[in-house]
Amino acid sequence: MGASPELLLLTFIFIATATATFGFAGTSNKLHTEEVRALKQIGRQLGKRDWNFEEDPCSGKGNWIVKEAIKGHESNLTCHCSSSSCHVVSIQLKAQNLTGIIPPDFSKLRYLKLLDLSRNCLTGSIPPQWAAMKLEEL
């Protein structure tokens, strides 16, 4: 006995919606070019040399999400993917021995909601460009 056409249609709609909403593996969406450029600039400014731009930051591949090797250390970048594009929504760079000034280029990540740069050696004040950001957690 086969599934009804209605059930098959509902299943297809559910899978398509979940993939678009949550960016499940298999989606061909990539991070916007402007956001990739911003990440490259941020990486240079912070001395973050282990980001692998050979892999799309939203692909789930490469070293964009690194499991905690030492308690308190974290290097994670999270994206939200819709049916047409992906955007960075969270960056956690805890205890990464990052130095320098706080990069104003984080403001170019317009969808960024969470930013954690704790336990690093960053100097300076919060850049004025950040006033336009829609951060929910810093």
C-alpha positions as CSV (number, residue, x, y, z in Angstrom):
1,M,0.0,0.0,0.0
2,G,1.6,3.3,-1.1
3,A,1.4,6.7,0.5
4,S,-1.4,9.0,-0.6
5,P,-0.4,11.9,-2.9
6,E,-1.4,14.4,-0.2
7,L,0.9,12.8,2.3
8,L,3.8,12.8,-0.2
9,L,3.1,16.5,-1.0
10,L,3.1,17.4,2.7
11,T,6.3,15.5,3.3
12,F,8.0,17.3,0.4
13,I,6.8,20.7,1.6
14,F,8.1,19.9,5.1
15,I,11.5,18.9,3.9
16,A,11.8,21.9,1.6
17,T,10.7,24.3,4.3
18,A,13.1,22.8,6.9
19,T,16.0,22.9,4.5
20,A,15.3,26.6,3.6
21,T,14.7,27.6,7.2
22,F,17.5,25.8,9.0
23,G,20.1,25.5,6.2
24,F,20.3,21.7,6.5
25,A,23.2,20.0,4.6
26,G,22.5,19.6,1.0
27,T,21.5,23.2,0.5
28,S,23.5,24.9,-2.2
29,N,23.3,28.3,-0.7
30,K,26.4,30.1,0.1
31,L,27.4,33.0,2.3
32,H,27.1,36.4,0.6
33,T,30.3,37.7,-0.9
34,E,30.2,40.9,1.2
35,E,30.1,38.8,4.3
36,V,33.0,36.6,3.2
37,R,35.0,39.7,2.5
38,A,34.1,41.1,6.0
39,L,35.2,37.8,7.6
40,K,38.5,37.9,5.7
41,Q,39.2,41.4,7.0
42,I,38.1,40.5,10.5
43,G,40.4,37.5,10.4
44,R,43.4,39.6,9.3
45,Q,42.7,42.3,11.9
46,L,42.4,39.7,14.7
47,G,45.2,37.4,13.6
48,K,42.7,34.6,13.1
49,R,44.7,32.5,10.7
50,D,42.9,29.2,11.0
51,W,39.7,30.2,9.1
52,N,39.7,28.2,5.9
53,F,38.1,30.2,3.1
54,E,38.5,27.3,0.7
55,E,35.3,26.0,2.4
56,D,32.2,28.2,2.5
57,P,31.7,29.4,6.1
58,C,28.1,28.2,6.0
59,S,28.8,24.8,4.6
60,G,29.4,23.0,7.9
61,K,32.7,21.9,6.4
62,G,36.2,22.9,7.3
63,N,37.1,24.5,10.6
64,W,34.3,27.0,10.9
65,I,32.9,25.1,13.9
66,V,35.6,23.7,16.1
67,K,34.8,21.4,19.0
68,E,36.1,22.6,22.4
69,A,39.5,21.0,22.7
70,I,40.3,22.9,25.9
71,K,37.5,23.9,28.4
72,G,36.6,27.5,27.8
73,H,38.0,27.7,24.2
74,E,35.6,28.1,21.4
75,S,35.8,29.0,17.7
76,N,32.4,28.8,16.1
77,L,30.6,30.6,13.3
78,T,26.9,29.9,12.7
79,C,24.8,30.8,9.7
80,H,21.1,31.0,9.0
81,C,20.2,29.9,5.4
82,S,17.0,30.8,3.7
83,S,15.9,29.5,0.3
84,S,18.0,32.1,-1.5
85,S,21.0,32.9,0.7
86,C,23.0,32.5,3.9
87,H,24.1,35.0,6.5
88,V,26.3,34.9,9.6
89,V,24.2,35.1,12.8
90,S,26.7,34.1,15.5
91,I,30.4,34.2,16.0
92,Q,32.0,32.8,19.2
93,L,35.8,33.2,19.4
94,K,36.5,32.5,23.1
95,A,40.1,32.3,24.4
96,Q,41.7,32.3,20.9
97,N,44.7,34.5,21.9
98,L,43.4,37.2,19.6
99,T,45.1,40.6,19.8
100,G,44.7,44.0,18.4
101,I,41.9,46.5,18.2
102,I,38.2,45.5,18.1
103,P,37.5,45.3,14.4
104,P,34.8,47.7,13.1
105,D,34.2,45.3,10.2
106,F,31.9,43.2,12.4
107,S,29.3,45.8,11.5
108,K,29.4,44.6,7.9
109,L,27.8,41.3,9.1
110,R,24.3,42.8,9.1
111,Y,22.5,39.7,10.4
112,L,24.9,39.1,13.3
113,K,23.0,38.6,16.5
114,L,25.5,37.0,18.9
115,L,29.2,38.0,19.2
116,D,31.5,36.5,21.9
117,L,35.1,37.6,21.9
118,S,35.7,36.9,25.6
119,R,39.1,35.9,27.0
120,N,41.2,37.5,24.3
121,C,43.6,40.4,24.4
122,L,41.6,43.0,22.4
123,T,42.0,46.7,23.0
124,G,40.2,49.9,22.3
125,S,36.6,50.9,22.6
126,I,33.5,49.5,20.8
127,P,33.7,50.9,17.3
128,P,31.1,53.6,16.4
129,Q,30.1,51.5,13.3
130,W,28.6,49.0,15.7
131,A,25.8,51.4,16.6
132,A,23.9,50.2,13.5
133,M,24.3,46.5,14.4
134,K,21.4,44.4,15.6
135,L,23.3,42.4,18.2
136,E,21.2,40.7,20.8
137,E,24.1,39.3,22.8
138,L,27.7,40.7,23.1
